[in-house]
Amino acid sequence: GRGLAGGGSFISPASVPAAVPVDALRDLDEALAIARETLSPAAESWTQWALCLVHAGQGRLGPALEAINESLRIASAIGHREWMAGSRSILGLLYVELFAPGLAQAQLAQALDLAGKAHSEHWFNATTGGLAAAYFLQDDLDQARACLEAALSPETPMDSTHQRTCWARRAELALLEGDHSQALEIVERLIDSAPGMESGRVIPLLWKLKAEALAAMGRPEEAGWLLRTAVRSARATGDWLLLWRLYASWGRLCGVTGRAPEAEQHLAASRQLVDELADTIPEERLKDSFLQGACGLLMTSSKG
């Protein structure tokens, strides 16, 4: 459990980041050894799932895929329905990050089915957030909205990790639909309700979404401050998977406000991170999918 703190925004993007332990991988390697010594395949599956989160959050996408596939293999072999749901949910989310929405939907649909059979609201919400993101990649906002409406109502609280993630996806949907005031309202509620939120703490994804809403509403100075702060926080925690997107958003903001040299600086930082992340992906098809998707987003950012 201590090792999970190294997963960054990949596990809980709308929550206050935990303090990263000295060596998350060492903790999880030790947990894996204990699980094997005690002949506990369920614990081994869970630990591989946790290893995936840490690898992904720290930008090692190939090892993340290897760990989550091993988690799924073990869970399937012992018929552990909850860990099967969890593994498929995270595998689907990884495919979203790799800009492979078809593969993501296939895994997430199975995860939703398993979550229903296990009567697990936890995995239902976790999977719903990922499925909405897969629909975003396909510009299918109607399906994304229907997906989120199955998990959220106006009375749904913002207390659990995955409820908060679904609300963050709802803010993203509002941004994509051009409803910037609604996006801002949701994000500010998420920030205000975040457990452990104290002065000086930062939730990089929420800072990014708030900045994008403010920029669209003609408040670029506030947006720039938020993105600068989010980048600083993500760099401090080693959250490389989110950092390249933060730099892309910052570059776009600088571009639309007429600061071309600064825009290019941030976009170059984003491209460098994309290349570094791609180098960790051994499967050429997924590597190409990631590079094409990321480059498409960066081209959009460079045009403002």
C-alpha positions as CSV (number, residue, x, y, z in Angstrom):
1,G,0.0,0.0,0.0
2,R,2.8,2.4,0.7
3,G,4.2,1.8,-2.7
4,L,1.0,2.9,-4.3
5,A,1.9,6.5,-3.4
6,G,4.3,6.5,-6.3
7,G,1.4,6.1,-8.8
8,G,0.8,9.9,-9.0
9,S,-2.2,11.1,-11.0
10,F,-2.7,7.9,-12.9
11,I,-4.5,6.3,-9.9
12,S,-6.2,9.4,-8.4
13,P,-6.1,12.3,-10.8
14,A,-8.6,14.4,-8.9
15,S,-7.1,13.9,-5.5
16,V,-4.3,15.5,-3.5
17,P,-1.1,13.6,-4.4
18,A,0.3,11.5,-1.7
19,A,3.8,12.0,-0.5
20,V,6.0,9.7,-2.6
21,P,7.8,7.1,-0.6
22,V,11.6,6.8,-0.7
23,D,11.4,3.9,-3.2
24,A,8.0,2.8,-4.3
25,L,9.4,0.1,-6.6
26,R,11.4,-1.4,-3.7
27,D,8.3,-1.6,-1.5
28,L,6.3,-3.3,-4.3
29,D,9.1,-5.7,-5.2
30,E,9.2,-6.7,-1.6
31,A,5.4,-7.1,-1.5
32,L,5.6,-9.3,-4.7
33,A,8.3,-11.5,-3.1
34,I,6.1,-12.0,0.0
35,A,3.1,-12.8,-2.1
36,R,5.0,-15.5,-3.9
37,E,6.7,-16.9,-0.8
38,T,3.3,-17.2,0.9
39,L,1.7,-18.8,-2.2
40,S,-0.9,-16.0,-2.4
41,P,-1.8,-15.5,-6.1
42,A,-4.5,-12.9,-5.1
43,A,-1.9,-10.8,-3.3
44,E,0.5,-11.3,-6.3
45,S,-2.2,-10.1,-8.7
46,W,-2.9,-7.0,-6.6
47,T,0.8,-6.2,-6.3
48,Q,1.3,-6.4,-10.1
49,W,-1.7,-4.1,-10.4
50,A,0.0,-1.6,-8.0
51,L,3.3,-2.0,-9.9
52,C,1.4,-1.0,-13.1
53,L,0.1,2.2,-11.5
54,V,3.6,3.2,-10.3
55,H,5.3,2.4,-13.6
56,A,2.6,4.3,-15.6
57,G,2.6,7.4,-13.3
58,Q,6.4,7.6,-13.6
59,G,6.3,7.3,-17.3
60,R,7.4,3.6,-17.9
61,L,4.5,2.6,-20.1
62,G,6.0,-0.7,-21.4
63,P,6.6,-2.1,-17.9
64,A,3.2,-0.8,-16.9
65,L,1.6,-2.9,-19.6
66,E,3.6,-5.9,-18.7
67,A,2.6,-5.7,-15.0
68,I,-1.1,-5.2,-15.6
69,N,-1.3,-8.0,-18.1
70,E,0.4,-10.3,-15.6
71,S,-2.1,-9.1,-12.9
72,L,-5.0,-9.9,-15.2
73,R,-3.5,-13.3,-16.1
74,I,-3.2,-14.3,-12.4
75,A,-6.6,-13.0,-11.5
76,S,-8.2,-14.8,-14.4
77,A,-6.4,-18.1,-13.5
78,I,-7.9,-18.0,-10.0
79,G,-11.2,-16.5,-10.9
80,H,-10.8,-13.4,-8.7
81,R,-13.6,-11.3,-10.1
82,E,-12.6,-8.1,-8.3
83,W,-9.0,-8.1,-9.4
84,M,-10.1,-9.1,-12.9
85,A,-12.3,-6.0,-13.0
86,G,-9.5,-3.8,-11.6
87,S,-6.9,-5.1,-14.0
88,R,-9.1,-4.7,-17.1
89,S,-10.1,-1.2,-15.8
90,I,-6.5,-0.1,-15.5
91,L,-5.5,-1.8,-18.8
92,G,-8.3,0.1,-20.5
93,L,-7.1,3.4,-19.0
94,L,-3.5,2.6,-20.2
95,Y,-4.9,2.2,-23.7
96,V,-6.6,5.6,-23.4
97,E,-3.2,7.1,-22.5
98,L,-1.8,5.3,-25.6
99,F,-4.5,6.8,-27.8
100,A,-5.9,3.4,-28.6
101,P,-9.6,3.9,-27.8
102,G,-10.8,0.7,-29.5
103,L,-8.6,-1.5,-27.4
104,A,-9.6,0.6,-24.3
105,Q,-13.3,0.2,-24.9
106,A,-12.9,-3.6,-25.2
107,Q,-11.2,-3.9,-21.8
108,L,-13.4,-1.3,-20.1
109,A,-16.6,-3.0,-21.3
110,Q,-15.5,-6.3,-19.7
111,A,-14.4,-4.4,-16.6
112,L,-17.9,-2.9,-16.3
113,D,-19.5,-6.3,-16.7
114,L,-17.3,-7.8,-14.0
115,A,-17.9,-4.8,-11.7
116,G,-21.6,-5.4,-12.0
117,K,-21.3,-9.1,-11.2
118,A,-19.2,-8.3,-8.2
119,H,-21.6,-5.5,-7.1
120,S,-18.6,-3.2,-6.9
121,E,-19.4,0.5,-7.0
122,H,-15.7,1.2,-6.7
123,W,-14.8,-0.5,-9.9
124,F,-17.9,0.7,-11.7
125,N,-16.8,4.3,-11.0
126,A,-13.2,3.6,-11.9
127,T,-14.2,2.0,-15.2
128,T,-16.7,4.7,-16.0
129,G,-14.1,7.5,-15.9
130,G,-11.9,5.6,-18.2
131,L,-14.7,4.8,-20.6
132,A,-15.7,8.4,-20.8
133,A,-12.1,9.3,-21.7
134,A,-12.1,6.7,-24.5
135,Y,-15.2,8.3,-25.9
136,F,-13.5,11.7,-25.8
137,L,-10.7,10.3,-28.0
138,Q,-13.3,9.4,-30.6
139,D,-15.2,12.7,-30.3
140,D,-18.3,10.8,-29.2
141,L,-19.5,13.3,-26.7
142,D,-23.0,11.9,-26.6
143,Q,-21.7,8.5,-25.5
144,A,-19.4,10.1,-23.0
145,R,-22.2,12.0,-21.5
146,A,-24.5,9.0,-21.2
147,C,-21.6,7.0,-19.7
148,L,-21.0,9.7,-17.0
149,E,-24.7,10.1,-16.3
150,A,-24.9,6.5,-15.3
151,A,-22.4,7.3,-12.5
152,L,-23.3,10.9,-11.6
153,S,-26.3,12.8,-10.6
154,P,-26.4,16.4,-9.2
155,E,-26.5,14.8,-5.8
156,T,-23.5,12.5,-6.2
157,P,-20.8,13.4,-3.7
158,M,-17.2,14.1,-4.4
159,D,-15.7,12.1,-1.6
160,S,-14.4,8.8,-3.1
161,T,-11.4,8.6,-5.4
162,H,-13.2,7.3,-8.4
163,Q,-16.3,9.5,-7.9
164,R,-14.0,12.5,-8.0
165,T,-12.4,11.1,-11.2
166,C,-15.8,10.8,-12.8
167,W,-16.6,14.4,-11.8
168,A,-13.2,15.5,-13.4
169,R,-14.2,13.7,-16.6
170,R,-17.5,15.6,-16.4
171,A,-15.6,18.9,-16.3
172,E,-13.6,17.7,-19.3
173,L,-16.8,17.0,-21.1
174,A,-18.0,20.5,-20.3
175,L,-14.8,22.0,-21.8
176,L,-15.2,19.9,-24.9
177,E,-18.8,21.1,-25.3
178,G,-17.8,24.7,-24.8
179,D,-19.5,25.1,-21.4
180,H,-16.6,26.7,-19.7
181,S,-18.5,28.1,-16.8
182,Q,-19.8,24.7,-15.9
183,A,-16.3,23.2,-16.2
184,L,-15.0,25.9,-13.9
185,E,-17.8,25.3,-11.3
186,I,-17.2,21.6,-11.2
187,V,-13.4,21.9,-10.9
188,E,-13.7,24.5,-8.1
189,R,-16.1,22.2,-6.2
190,L,-13.6,19.4,-6.6
191,I,-10.7,21.5,-5.3
192,D,-12.8,22.8,-2.3
193,S,-13.9,19.3,-1.4
194,A,-10.6,17.5,-1.8
195,P,-9.6,15.6,1.4
196,G,-6.2,16.8,2.6
197,M,-6.4,20.1,0.7
198,E,-4.3,22.6,2.4
199,S,-2.6,25.9,1.5
200,G,0.2,25.2,-1.0
201,R,-1.1,21.8,-2.1
202,V,-1.7,21.2,-5.8
203,I,-3.8,18.8,-7.8
204,P,-2.1,19.1,-11.2
205,L,-5.0,17.8,-13.3
206,L,-7.6,20.0,-11.7
207,W,-5.2,23.0,-12.0
208,K,-4.9,22.1,-15.7
209,L,-8.7,21.9,-16.2
210,K,-9.3,25.1,-14.3
211,A,-6.6,26.9,-16.4
212,E,-8.2,25.8,-19.6
213,A,-11.6,27.0,-18.5
214,L,-10.2,30.4,-17.4
215,A,-8.2,30.8,-20.6
216,A,-11.4,30.2,-22.6
217,M,-13.2,32.8,-20.5
218,G,-10.6,35.5,-21.2
219,R,-8.5,35.2,-18.0
220,P,-5.1,34.1,-19.4
221,E,-3.0,35.5,-16.5
222,E,-4.7,33.3,-13.9
223,A,-4.6,30.4,-16.3
224,G,-0.8,30.8,-16.8
225,W,-0.2,30.9,-13.0
226,L,-2.2,27.7,-12.6
227,L,-0.3,25.9,-15.3
228,R,3.1,27.0,-14.1
229,T,2.2,25.8,-10.6
230,A,0.9,22.4,-11.9
231,V,4.0,21.9,-14.0
232,R,6.2,22.6,-10.9
233,S,4.2,20.1,-8.8
234,A,4.2,17.3,-11.5
235,R,7.9,17.7,-11.9
236,A,8.5,17.5,-8.2
237,T,6.5,14.2,-7.9
238,G,7.9,12.7,-11.1
239,D,4.4,12.6,-12.7
240,W,5.7,12.3,-16.2
241,L,2.5,10.9,-17.8
242,L,0.6,14.1,-16.9
243,L,3.5,16.5,-17.3
244,W,3.7,16.3,-21.1
245,R,0.0,17.3,-21.3
246,L,0.6,20.2,-18.9
247,Y,3.4,21.5,-21.1
248,A,1.1,21.2,-24.2
249,S,-1.7,23.1,-22.5
250,W,0.8,25.8,-21.4
251,G,2.2,26.0,-24.9
252,R,-1.2,26.5,-26.3
253,L,-2.0,29.3,-23.8
254,C,1.2,31.1,-24.7
255,G,0.5,30.7,-28.4
256,V,-3.0,32.3,-28.2
257,T,-1.7,35.2,-26.1
258,G,1.0,36.1,-28.6
259,R,4.1,34.7,-26.8
260,A,5.4,32.5,-29.6
261,P,8.9,31.9,-28.2
262,E,7.6,30.8,-24.8
263,A,5.0,28.7,-26.5
264,E,7.6,26.8,-28.5
265,Q,9.7,26.3,-25.4
266,H,6.8,24.6,-23.6
267,L,5.8,22.6,-26.7
268,A,9.4,21.4,-27.1
269,A,9.5,20.2,-23.5
270,S,6.2,18.3,-24.2
271,R,7.6,16.7,-27.3
272,Q,10.8,15.6,-25.5
273,L,8.7,13.9,-22.8
274,V,6.5,12.3,-25.4
275,D,9.6,10.8,-27.1
276,E,10.9,9.6,-23.7
277,L,7.6,8.0,-22.9
278,A,7.5,6.3,-26.3
279,D,10.9,4.8,-25.8
280,T,9.5,2.7,-23.0
281,I,6.9,1.0,-25.2
282,P,8.3,-2.1,-26.8
283,E,5.3,-2.9,-29.0
284,E,5.6,-1.0,-32.2
285,R,1.8,-0.8,-32.9
286,L,1.1,0.8,-29.5
287,K,4.2,3.0,-29.7
288,D,3.0,4.4,-33.1
289,S,-0.5,4.9,-31.7
290,F,0.9,6.9,-28.8
291,L,3.2,9.0,-31.0
292,Q,0.5,9.8,-33.5
293,G,-2.0,10.7,-30.9
294,A,0.4,12.8,-28.9
295,C,1.7,14.6,-32.0
296,G,-1.9,15.3,-33.1
297,L,-2.6,17.0,-29.7
298,L,0.7,18.9,-29.9
299,M,-0.1,20.1,-33.4
300,T,-3.4,21.4,-32.2
301,S,-1.7,23.2,-29.3
302,S,0.9,24.8,-31.6
303,K,-1.9,26.2,-33.7
304,G,-3.6,27.7,-30.7
